[in-house]
Amino acid sequence: MLAVRSLVLVTLYALLVFGPAAAYFLVFEPAWASAYLLEAGSHARAFDVVLAVLVPSSVVVGFLVTGHAIRRHRAAAALRIGAPVALVALALTLLLFPRLSVQATYAQYHGDFGTRPVAGTSLGWALVWFGTVVLVATLYVASALRGLEGKRA
């Protein structure tokens, strides 16, 4: 029963916090969300729909994959599973940072005109807002999961 409660909590977090945060950028800043690698069109929109489903799913799958190790108090095993994923995400962020530091359309970015630094733009404020919401919600869910684990003991 405890595992079901934990899974429900993580699923709610994925669907109500993490997914909508990612979807915002896919909908309102599609060129930025793809790091200006895909031109907004029918193929990119299909890709956005797939991403909108995969993003919250990734949270739940990650919880299911690492949950067993965490429940057995094997932090090293959970770290071995999560660290490569975190390192790939960090590497991609650093590699794409020059692209992600500007707000533009696909045409503006590739035509080298009309680009603006993210800071102070609606995109920049959305990043701050959603970053804060996701961080606070993540800390809350982590605390709630620890509380559920404590009830088991």
OpenMM code with the backbone's topology and positions (N, CA, C; nanometers):
from openmm import Vec3, app, unit

residues = "MET LEU ALA VAL ARG SER LEU VAL LEU VAL THR LEU TYR ALA LEU LEU VAL PHE GLY PRO ALA ALA ALA TYR PHE LEU VAL PHE GLU PRO ALA TRP ALA SER ALA TYR LEU LEU GLU ALA GLY SER HIS ALA ARG ALA PHE ASP VAL VAL LEU ALA VAL LEU VAL PRO SER SER VAL VAL VAL GLY PHE LEU VAL THR GLY HIS ALA ILE ARG ARG HIS ARG ALA ALA ALA ALA LEU ARG ILE GLY ALA PRO VAL ALA LEU VAL ALA LEU ALA LEU THR LEU LEU LEU PHE PRO ARG LEU SER VAL GLN ALA THR TYR ALA GLN TYR HIS GLY ASP PHE GLY THR ARG PRO VAL ALA GLY THR SER LEU GLY TRP ALA LEU VAL TRP PHE GLY THR VAL VAL LEU VAL ALA THR LEU TYR VAL ALA SER ALA LEU ARG GLY LEU GLU GLY LYS ARG ALA".split()
positions = [
    Vec3(0.0829, -0.1199, 0.0000),
    Vec3(0.0000, 0.0000, 0.0000),
    Vec3(0.0873, 0.1262, 0.0000),
    Vec3(0.1984, 0.1193, 0.0729),
    Vec3(0.2897, 0.2331, 0.0788),
    Vec3(0.3478, 0.2627, -0.0592),
    Vec3(0.3830, 0.1587, -0.1326),
    Vec3(0.4385, 0.1778, -0.2670),
    Vec3(0.3352, 0.2422, -0.3587),
    Vec3(0.2099, 0.2062, -0.3432),
    Vec3(0.1037, 0.2643, -0.4254),
    Vec3(0.0885, 0.4127, -0.3933),
    Vec3(0.0912, 0.4482, -0.2670),
    Vec3(0.0810, 0.5899, -0.2282),
    Vec3(0.1980, 0.6700, -0.2834),
    Vec3(0.3160, 0.6136, -0.2737),
    Vec3(0.4341, 0.6823, -0.3263),
    Vec3(0.4229, 0.7019, -0.4766),
    Vec3(0.3788, 0.5972, -0.5470),
    Vec3(0.3642, 0.6063, -0.6915),
    Vec3(0.2572, 0.7078, -0.7300),
    Vec3(0.1470, 0.7126, -0.6547),
    Vec3(0.0413, 0.8106, -0.6815),
    Vec3(0.0962, 0.9518, -0.6617),
    Vec3(0.1708, 0.9746, -0.5551),
    Vec3(0.2280, 1.1064, -0.5272),
    Vec3(0.3231, 1.1497, -0.6391),
    Vec3(0.4104, 1.0602, -0.6820),
    Vec3(0.5061, 1.0923, -0.7884),
    Vec3(0.4330, 1.1149, -0.9209),
    Vec3(0.3309, 1.0356, -0.9481),
    Vec3(0.2542, 1.0518, -1.0714),
    Vec3(0.1809, 1.1860, -1.0725),
    Vec3(0.1228, 1.2236, -0.9603),
    Vec3(0.0560, 1.3545, -0.9511),
    Vec3(0.1562, 1.4678, -0.9730),
    Vec3(0.2731, 1.4560, -0.9126),
    Vec3(0.3790, 1.5560, -0.9326),
    Vec3(0.4151, 1.5652, -1.0811),
    Vec3(0.4315, 1.4493, -1.1455),
    Vec3(0.4699, 1.4475, -1.2872),
    Vec3(0.3625, 1.5112, -1.3749),
    Vec3(0.2358, 1.4800, -1.3449),
    Vec3(0.1260, 1.5297, -1.4283),
    Vec3(0.0861, 1.6743, -1.3992),
    Vec3(0.0972, 1.7156, -1.2725),
    Vec3(0.0483, 1.8486, -1.2342),
    Vec3(0.1564, 1.9552, -1.2250),
    Vec3(0.2828, 1.9146, -1.2145),
    Vec3(0.3906, 2.0123, -1.1997),
    Vec3(0.4927, 2.0006, -1.3129),
    Vec3(0.5588, 1.8873, -1.3193),
    Vec3(0.6699, 1.8712, -1.4126),
    Vec3(0.6248, 1.8748, -1.5585),
    Vec3(0.5196, 1.8001, -1.5906),
    Vec3(0.4685, 1.7978, -1.7277),
    Vec3(0.4227, 1.9335, -1.7770),
    Vec3(0.3367, 2.0034, -1.7007),
    Vec3(0.2929, 2.1364, -1.7453),
    Vec3(0.4079, 2.2369, -1.7585),
    Vec3(0.5074, 2.2268, -1.6714),
    Vec3(0.6217, 2.3183, -1.6823),
    Vec3(0.6932, 2.2973, -1.8156),
    Vec3(0.7162, 2.1729, -1.8510),
    Vec3(0.7819, 2.1440, -1.9789),
    Vec3(0.6908, 2.1796, -2.0961),
    Vec3(0.5631, 2.1495, -2.0830),
    Vec3(0.4683, 2.1768, -2.1916),
    Vec3(0.4577, 2.3262, -2.2206),
    Vec3(0.4704, 2.4096, -2.1179),
    Vec3(0.4647, 2.5544, -2.1390),
    Vec3(0.5662, 2.5967, -2.2446),
    Vec3(0.6882, 2.5486, -2.2296),
    Vec3(0.7940, 2.5890, -2.3220),
    Vec3(0.7742, 2.5262, -2.4599),
    Vec3(0.7202, 2.4051, -2.4644),
    Vec3(0.6912, 2.3420, -2.5931),
    Vec3(0.5837, 2.4179, -2.6692),
    Vec3(0.4868, 2.4751, -2.5960),
    Vec3(0.3763, 2.5460, -2.6599),
    Vec3(0.4129, 2.6908, -2.6924),
    Vec3(0.4695, 2.7622, -2.5954),
    Vec3(0.4917, 2.9057, -2.6117),
    Vec3(0.6297, 2.9438, -2.6652),
    Vec3(0.7257, 2.8552, -2.6517),
    Vec3(0.8611, 2.8820, -2.7023),
    Vec3(0.9151, 2.7573, -2.7726),
    Vec3(0.8453, 2.7113, -2.8770),
    Vec3(0.8853, 2.5835, -2.9386),
    Vec3(1.0255, 2.5849, -2.9997),
    Vec3(1.0654, 2.6954, -3.0583),
    Vec3(1.2002, 2.7011, -3.1169),
    Vec3(1.3056, 2.6918, -3.0077),
    Vec3(1.2849, 2.7635, -2.8981),
    Vec3(1.3793, 2.7582, -2.7856),
    Vec3(1.3804, 2.6205, -2.7228),
    Vec3(1.2613, 2.5605, -2.7053),
    Vec3(1.2508, 2.4294, -2.6417),
    Vec3(1.3265, 2.3223, -2.7196),
    Vec3(1.3393, 2.3422, -2.8503),
    Vec3(1.4159, 2.2470, -2.9315),
    Vec3(1.5580, 2.2979, -2.9562),
    Vec3(1.5977, 2.4011, -2.8824),
    Vec3(1.7311, 2.4613, -2.8950),
    Vec3(1.7591, 2.5031, -3.0389),
    Vec3(1.6535, 2.5460, -3.1087),
    Vec3(1.6633, 2.5941, -3.2463),
    Vec3(1.7170, 2.4879, -3.3418),
    Vec3(1.6966, 2.3605, -3.3056),
    Vec3(1.7401, 2.2506, -3.3912),
    Vec3(1.6301, 2.2069, -3.4876),
    Vec3(1.5039, 2.2312, -3.4497),
    Vec3(1.3899, 2.1929, -3.5333),
    Vec3(1.3100, 2.3159, -3.5709),
    Vec3(1.2751, 2.3242, -3.6973),
    Vec3(1.1890, 2.4338, -3.7408),
    Vec3(1.0446, 2.4004, -3.7063),
    Vec3(0.9723, 2.4994, -3.6525),
    Vec3(0.8327, 2.4769, -3.6159),
    Vec3(0.7541, 2.4441, -3.7418),
    Vec3(0.6970, 2.3288, -3.7429),
    Vec3(0.6171, 2.2818, -3.8555),
    Vec3(0.5430, 2.1583, -3.8099),
    Vec3(0.4820, 2.0891, -3.9024),
    Vec3(0.4019, 1.9731, -3.8651),
    Vec3(0.4875, 1.8642, -3.7996),
    Vec3(0.6103, 1.8408, -3.8509),
    Vec3(0.6955, 1.7392, -3.7904),
    Vec3(0.7403, 1.7800, -3.6502),
    Vec3(0.7686, 1.9063, -3.6307),
    Vec3(0.8098, 1.9542, -3.4989),
    Vec3(0.6931, 1.9478, -3.4009),
    Vec3(0.5725, 1.9780, -3.4459),
    Vec3(0.4551, 1.9709, -3.3587),
    Vec3(0.4300, 1.8281, -3.3141),
    Vec3(0.4469, 1.7315, -3.4042),
    Vec3(0.4315, 1.5903, -3.3667),
    Vec3(0.5372, 1.5534, -3.2632),
    Vec3(0.6574, 1.6036, -3.2820),
    Vec3(0.7660, 1.5803, -3.1867),
    Vec3(0.7310, 1.6417, -3.0509),
    Vec3(0.6704, 1.7599, -3.0506),
    Vec3(0.6295, 1.8257, -2.9260),
    Vec3(0.5245, 1.7439, -2.8511),
    Vec3(0.4311, 1.6853, -2.9246),
    Vec3(0.3283, 1.6025, -2.8605),
    Vec3(0.3933, 1.4809, -2.7948),
    Vec3(0.4859, 1.4184, -2.8648),
    Vec3(0.5572, 1.3029, -2.8090),
    Vec3(0.6335, 1.3456, -2.6832),
    Vec3(0.7009, 1.4590, -2.6893),
    Vec3(0.7741, 1.5085, -2.5727),
    Vec3(0.6812, 1.5405, -2.4557),
    Vec3(0.5655, 1.5988, -2.4856),
    Vec3(0.4705, 1.6334, -2.3795),
    Vec3(0.4228, 1.5095, -2.3049),
    Vec3(0.4213, 1.3955, -2.3715),
    Vec3(0.3847, 1.2699, -2.3061),
    Vec3(0.5059, 1.2079, -2.2366),
    Vec3(0.6218, 1.2144, -2.3005),
    Vec3(0.7419, 1.1519, -2.2447),
    Vec3(0.7953, 1.2212, -2.1203),
    Vec3(0.7828, 1.3521, -2.1145),
    Vec3(0.8410, 1.4259, -2.0010),
    Vec3(0.7806, 1.3810, -1.8674),
    Vec3(0.6480, 1.3847, -1.8491),
    Vec3(0.5962, 1.3361, -1.7213),
    Vec3(0.6180, 1.1857, -1.7035),
    Vec3(0.6156, 1.1118, -1.8131),
    Vec3(0.6403, 0.9674, -1.8038),
    Vec3(0.7807, 0.9388, -1.7532),
    Vec3(0.8762, 1.0228, -1.7919),
    Vec3(1.0148, 1.0003, -1.7497),
    Vec3(1.0299, 1.0091, -1.5981),
    Vec3(0.9514, 1.0952, -1.5356),
    Vec3(0.9565, 1.1080, -1.3896),
    Vec3(0.9072, 0.9795, -1.3244),
    Vec3(0.7947, 0.9296, -1.3727),
    Vec3(0.7357, 0.8084, -1.3155),
    Vec3(0.8262, 0.6879, -1.3419),
    Vec3(0.8770, 0.6754, -1.4637),
    Vec3(0.9661, 0.5641, -1.4959),
    Vec3(1.0932, 0.5713, -1.4117),
    Vec3(1.1494, 0.6898, -1.3980),
    Vec3(1.2677, 0.7061, -1.3138),
    Vec3(1.2413, 0.6657, -1.1701),
    Vec3(1.1243, 0.7009, -1.1193),
    Vec3(1.0876, 0.6621, -0.9830),
    Vec3(1.0746, 0.5103, -0.9725),
    Vec3(1.0106, 0.4490, -1.0706),
    Vec3(0.9929, 0.3032, -1.0674),
    Vec3(1.1268, 0.2303, -1.0775),
    Vec3(1.2156, 0.2794, -1.1628),
    Vec3(1.3450, 0.2140, -1.1822),
    Vec3(1.4325, 0.2259, -1.0571),
    Vec3(1.4366, 0.3440, -0.9996),
    Vec3(1.5237, 0.3635, -0.8828),
    Vec3(1.4541, 0.3338, -0.7504),
    Vec3(1.3217, 0.3276, -0.7520),
    Vec3(1.2468, 0.3075, -0.6281),
    Vec3(1.2839, 0.1818, -0.5536),
    Vec3(1.3059, 0.0739, -0.6256),
    Vec3(1.3406, -0.0526, -0.5610),
    Vec3(1.4711, -0.0386, -0.4826),
    Vec3(1.5720, 0.0221, -0.5456),
    Vec3(1.7013, 0.0396, -0.4783),
    Vec3(1.6884, 0.1329, -0.3586),
    Vec3(1.6088, 0.2370, -0.3740),
    Vec3(1.5934, 0.3333, -0.2653),
    Vec3(1.5197, 0.2692, -0.1473),
    Vec3(1.4142, 0.1915, -0.1764),
    Vec3(1.3394, 0.1253, -0.0690),
    Vec3(1.4275, 0.0279, 0.0081),
    Vec3(1.5266, -0.0277, -0.0569),
    Vec3(1.6180, -0.1217, 0.0085),
    Vec3(1.7378, -0.0483, 0.0713),
    Vec3(1.7286, 0.0849, 0.0751),
    Vec3(1.8344, 0.1693, 0.1330),
    Vec3(1.9684, 0.1475, 0.0648),
    Vec3(1.9627, 0.1326, -0.0662),
    Vec3(2.0846, 0.1182, -0.1454),
    Vec3(2.1040, 0.2447, -0.2270),
    Vec3(2.1460, 0.3475, -0.1594),
    Vec3(2.1640, 0.4771, -0.2257),
    Vec3(2.2667, 0.4679, -0.3373),
    Vec3(2.3695, 0.3865, -0.3188),
    Vec3(2.4732, 0.3733, -0.4220),
    Vec3(2.4140, 0.3173, -0.5502),
    Vec3(2.3224, 0.2213, -0.5392),
    Vec3(2.2594, 0.1630, -0.6583),
    Vec3(2.1733, 0.2682, -0.7283),
    Vec3(2.0977, 0.3444, -0.6509),
    Vec3(2.0149, 0.4506, -0.7092),
    Vec3(2.1035, 0.5556, -0.7755),
    Vec3(2.2156, 0.5856, -0.7149),
    Vec3(2.3091, 0.6826, -0.7718),
    Vec3(2.3692, 0.6304, -0.9023),
    Vec3(2.4009, 0.5032, -0.9069),
    Vec3(2.4555, 0.4442, -1.0306),
    Vec3(2.3535, 0.4504, -1.1437),
    Vec3(2.2267, 0.4423, -1.1094),
    Vec3(2.1220, 0.4499, -1.2105),
    Vec3(2.0995, 0.5950, -1.2531),
    Vec3(2.0901, 0.6856, -1.1566),
    Vec3(2.0555, 0.8246, -1.1849),
    Vec3(2.1695, 0.9121, -1.2323),
    Vec3(2.2915, 0.8824, -1.1893),
    Vec3(2.4051, 0.9683, -1.2229),
    Vec3(2.4303, 0.9789, -1.3736),
    Vec3(2.4293, 0.8692, -1.4479),
    Vec3(2.4518, 0.8836, -1.5934),
    Vec3(2.3456, 0.9705, -1.6606),
    Vec3(2.2215, 0.9561, -1.6193),
    Vec3(2.1143, 1.0374, -1.6769),
    Vec3(2.1371, 1.1845, -1.6440),
    Vec3(2.1722, 1.2128, -1.5199),
    Vec3(2.1982, 1.3507, -1.4780),
    Vec3(2.3190, 1.4080, -1.5519),
    Vec3(2.4219, 1.3274, -1.5722),
    Vec3(2.5412, 1.3748, -1.6436),
    Vec3(2.5106, 1.4039, -1.7901),
    Vec3(2.4291, 1.3212, -1.8537),
    Vec3(2.3897, 1.3467, -1.9928),
    Vec3(2.3089, 1.4760, -2.0007),
    Vec3(2.2153, 1.4944, -1.9071),
    Vec3(2.1343, 1.6175, -1.9049),
    Vec3(2.2233, 1.7399, -1.8839),
    Vec3(2.3184, 1.7310, -1.7932),
    Vec3(2.4100, 1.8419, -1.7687),
    Vec3(2.4969, 1.8697, -1.8912),
    Vec3(2.5481, 1.7648, -1.9533),
    Vec3(2.6321, 1.7818, -2.0720),
    Vec3(2.5536, 1.8469, -2.1863),
    Vec3(2.4295, 1.8014, -2.2072),
    Vec3(2.3471, 1.8620, -2.3124),
    Vec3(2.3172, 2.0083, -2.2827),
    Vec3(2.2891, 2.0378, -2.1562),
    Vec3(2.2621, 2.1764, -2.1183),
    Vec3(2.3843, 2.2643, -2.1436),
    Vec3(2.5020, 2.2172, -2.1044),
    Vec3(2.6239, 2.2949, -2.1262),
    Vec3(2.6557, 2.3089, -2.2753),
    Vec3(2.6356, 2.2005, -2.3502),
    Vec3(2.6617, 2.2029, -2.4936),
    Vec3(2.5668, 2.2982, -2.5657),
    Vec3(2.4412, 2.2998, -2.5244),
    Vec3(2.3402, 2.3821, -2.5909),
    Vec3(2.3206, 2.5192, -2.5255),
    Vec3(2.3958, 2.5490, -2.4215),
    Vec3(2.3767, 2.6740, -2.3487),
    Vec3(2.3823, 2.7983, -2.4374),
    Vec3(2.4762, 2.8076, -2.5319),
    Vec3(2.4755, 2.9276, -2.6178),
    Vec3(2.3426, 2.9449, -2.6921),
    Vec3(2.2812, 2.8372, -2.7348),
    Vec3(2.1524, 2.8444, -2.8029),
    Vec3(2.0402, 2.8774, -2.7040),
    Vec3(2.0477, 2.8192, -2.5838),
    Vec3(1.9417, 2.8377, -2.4850),
    Vec3(1.9484, 2.9723, -2.4136),
    Vec3(2.0546, 3.0466, -2.4352),
    Vec3(2.0685, 3.1757, -2.3670),
    Vec3(2.0064, 3.2909, -2.4453),
    Vec3(1.9447, 3.2604, -2.5616),
    Vec3(1.8791, 3.3649, -2.6400),
    Vec3(1.7346, 3.3265, -2.6690),
    Vec3(1.6521, 3.4305, -2.6866),
    Vec3(1.5128, 3.4112, -2.7257),
    Vec3(1.4984, 3.4589, -2.8687),
    Vec3(1.4421, 3.3729, -2.9532),
    Vec3(1.4230, 3.4070, -3.0944),
    Vec3(1.3308, 3.3035, -3.1570),
    Vec3(1.2933, 3.3286, -3.2792),
    Vec3(1.2265, 3.2255, -3.3574),
    Vec3(1.3358, 3.1442, -3.4258),
    Vec3(1.2960, 3.0357, -3.4869),
    Vec3(1.3911, 2.9531, -3.5604),
    Vec3(1.4596, 3.0349, -3.6699),
    Vec3(1.3797, 3.1106, -3.7456),
    Vec3(1.4341, 3.1925, -3.8550),
    Vec3(1.5274, 3.3008, -3.8018),
    Vec3(1.4897, 3.3655, -3.6914),
    Vec3(1.5757, 3.4696, -3.6351),
    Vec3(1.7082, 3.4110, -3.5886),
    Vec3(1.7031, 3.2981, -3.5223),
    Vec3(1.8263, 3.2390, -3.4702),
    Vec3(1.9201, 3.2011, -3.5845),
    Vec3(1.8673, 3.1346, -3.6856),
    Vec3(1.9522, 3.0886, -3.7957),
    Vec3(1.9855, 3.1998, -3.8941),
    Vec3(1.9049, 3.3067, -3.8956),
    Vec3(1.9350, 3.4219, -3.9807),
    Vec3(2.0193, 3.5254, -3.9082),
    Vec3(2.0474, 3.5000, -3.7815),
    Vec3(2.1294, 3.5886, -3.6982),
    Vec3(2.0736, 3.7312, -3.6938),
    Vec3(1.9418, 3.7415, -3.6703),
    Vec3(1.8794, 3.8723, -3.6513),
    Vec3(1.7674, 3.8588, -3.5485),
    Vec3(1.7410, 3.9647, -3.4762),
    Vec3(1.6280, 3.9693, -3.3848),
    Vec3(1.6400, 3.8834, -3.2605),
    Vec3(1.7575, 3.8325, -3.2322),
    Vec3(1.7731, 3.7515, -3.1105),
    Vec3(1.7909, 3.8444, -2.9907),
    Vec3(1.7421, 3.7983, -2.8765),
    Vec3(1.7542, 3.8750, -2.7516),
    Vec3(1.8072, 3.7821, -2.6429),
    Vec3(1.8878, 3.8337, -2.5527),
    Vec3(1.9272, 3.7511, -2.4377),
    Vec3(1.8017, 3.7126, -2.3587),
    Vec3(1.8002, 3.5932, -2.3038),
    Vec3(1.6834, 3.5426, -2.2306),
    Vec3(1.6518, 3.6302, -2.1094),
    Vec3(1.7551, 3.6792, -2.0419),
    Vec3(1.7342, 3.7588, -1.9201),
    Vec3(1.6449, 3.8793, -1.9488),
    Vec3(1.5403, 3.8929, -1.8696),
    Vec3(1.4500, 4.0070, -1.8810),
    Vec3(1.3365, 3.9874, -1.9804),
    Vec3(1.3354, 3.8771, -2.0536),
    Vec3(1.2273, 3.8508, -2.1491),
    Vec3(1.1188, 3.7673, -2.0818),
    Vec3(1.0076, 3.7522, -2.1507),
    Vec3(0.9010, 3.6669, -2.0969),
    Vec3(0.9513, 3.5239, -2.0791),
    Vec3(1.0380, 3.4779, -2.1677),
    Vec3(1.0979, 3.3448, -2.1547),
    Vec3(1.1827, 3.3361, -2.0283),
    Vec3(1.2611, 3.4392, -2.0030),
    Vec3(1.3449, 3.4405, -1.8829),
    Vec3(1.2624, 3.4354, -1.7556),
    Vec3(1.1551, 3.5145, -1.7522),
    Vec3(1.0688, 3.5127, -1.6334),
    Vec3(0.9974, 3.3796, -1.6189),
    Vec3(0.9587, 3.3191, -1.7305),
    Vec3(0.8953, 3.1863, -1.7250),
    Vec3(0.9940, 3.0823, -1.6724),
    Vec3(1.1194, 3.0920, -1.7128),
    Vec3(1.2213, 2.9997, -1.6614),
    Vec3(1.2382, 3.0149, -1.5102),
    Vec3(1.2411, 3.1395, -1.4637),
    Vec3(1.2532, 3.1635, -1.3187),
    Vec3(1.1306, 3.1098, -1.2461),
    Vec3(1.0115, 3.1416, -1.2976),
    Vec3(0.8875, 3.0995, -1.2320),
    Vec3(0.8763, 2.9473, -1.2279),
    Vec3(0.8873, 2.8834, -1.3446),
    Vec3(0.8717, 2.7384, -1.3482),
    Vec3(0.9855, 2.6679, -1.2752),
    Vec3(1.1042, 2.7235, -1.2818),
    Vec3(1.2158, 2.6657, -1.2057),
    Vec3(1.1875, 2.6663, -1.0573),
    Vec3(1.1323, 2.7772, -1.0086),
    Vec3(1.0985, 2.7879, -0.8670),
    Vec3(0.9862, 2.6910, -0.8299),
    Vec3(0.8818, 2.6864, -0.9114),
    Vec3(0.7685, 2.5965, -0.8843),
    Vec3(0.8150, 2.4511, -0.8834),
    Vec3(0.8937, 2.4115, -0.9831),
    Vec3(0.9419, 2.2733, -0.9896),
    Vec3(1.0335, 2.2424, -0.8713),
    Vec3(1.1207, 2.3343, -0.8348),
    Vec3(1.2099, 2.3120, -0.7214),
    Vec3(1.1323, 2.2946, -0.5914),
    Vec3(1.0386, 2.3850, -0.5647),
    Vec3(0.9602, 2.3774, -0.4408),
    Vec3(0.8766, 2.2493, -0.4386),
    Vec3(0.8128, 2.2168, -0.5499),
    Vec3(0.7310, 2.0955, -0.5562),
    Vec3(0.8172, 1.9702, -0.5414),
    Vec3(0.9359, 1.9711, -0.6001),
    Vec3(1.0266, 1.8571, -0.5873),
    Vec3(1.0681, 1.8374, -0.4422),
    Vec3(1.1023, 1.9454, -0.3749),
    Vec3(1.1396, 1.9353, -0.2337),
    Vec3(1.0224, 1.8867, -0.1492),
    Vec3(0.9023, 1.9342, -0.1797),
    Vec3(0.7835, 1.8901, -0.1068),
    Vec3(0.7579, 1.7406, -0.1279),
    Vec3(0.7645, 1.6962, -0.2526),
    Vec3(0.7402, 1.5545, -0.2823),
    Vec3(0.8479, 1.4678, -0.2181),
    Vec3(0.9726, 1.5110, -0.2243),
    Vec3(1.0802, 1.4346, -0.1600),
    Vec3(1.0555, 1.4236, -0.0100),
    Vec3(1.0141, 1.5330, 0.0517),
    Vec3(0.9837, 1.5318, 0.1953),
    Vec3(0.8654, 1.4397, 0.2245),
    Vec3(0.7626, 1.4469, 0.1418),
    Vec3(0.6449, 1.3614, 0.1610),
    Vec3(0.6812, 1.2142, 0.1436),
    Vec3(0.7670, 1.1835, 0.0476),
    Vec3(0.8096, 1.0446, 0.0277),
    Vec3(0.8899, 0.9946, 0.1465),
    Vec3(0.9750, 1.0804, 0.2029),
    Vec3(1.0492, 1.0419, 0.3239),
    Vec3(0.9526, 1.0179, 0.4394),
    Vec3(0.8487, 1.1009, 0.4486),
    Vec3(0.7480, 1.0832, 0.5532),
    Vec3(0.6725, 0.9520, 0.5365),
    Vec3(0.6394, 0.9176, 0.4130),
    Vec3(0.5736, 0.7889, 0.3885),
    Vec3(0.6653, 0.6744, 0.4234),
    Vec3(0.7934, 0.6869, 0.3901),
    Vec3(0.8914, 0.5829, 0.4216),
    Vec3(0.9063, 0.5679, 0.5717),
    Vec3(0.9019, 0.6827, 0.6427),
    Vec3(0.9133, 0.6794, 0.7892),
    Vec3(0.7949, 0.6089, 0.8534),
    Vec3(0.6769, 0.6187, 0.7942),
    Vec3(0.5585, 0.5512, 0.8475),
    Vec3(0.5688, 0.4005, 0.8341),
    Vec3(0.6482, 0.3571, 0.7357),
    Vec3(0.6656, 0.2136, 0.7147),
    Vec3(0.7482, 0.1524, 0.8264),
    Vec3(0.8455, 0.2302, 0.8751),
    Vec3(0.9396, 0.1772, 0.9755),
    Vec3(0.8747, 0.1516, 1.1087),
] * unit.nanometer
topology = app.Topology()
chain = topology.addChain("A")
for resn in residues:
    res = topology.addResidue(resn, chain)
    for name in ("N", "CA", "C"):
        topology.addAtom(name, app.Element.getBySymbol(name[0]), res)
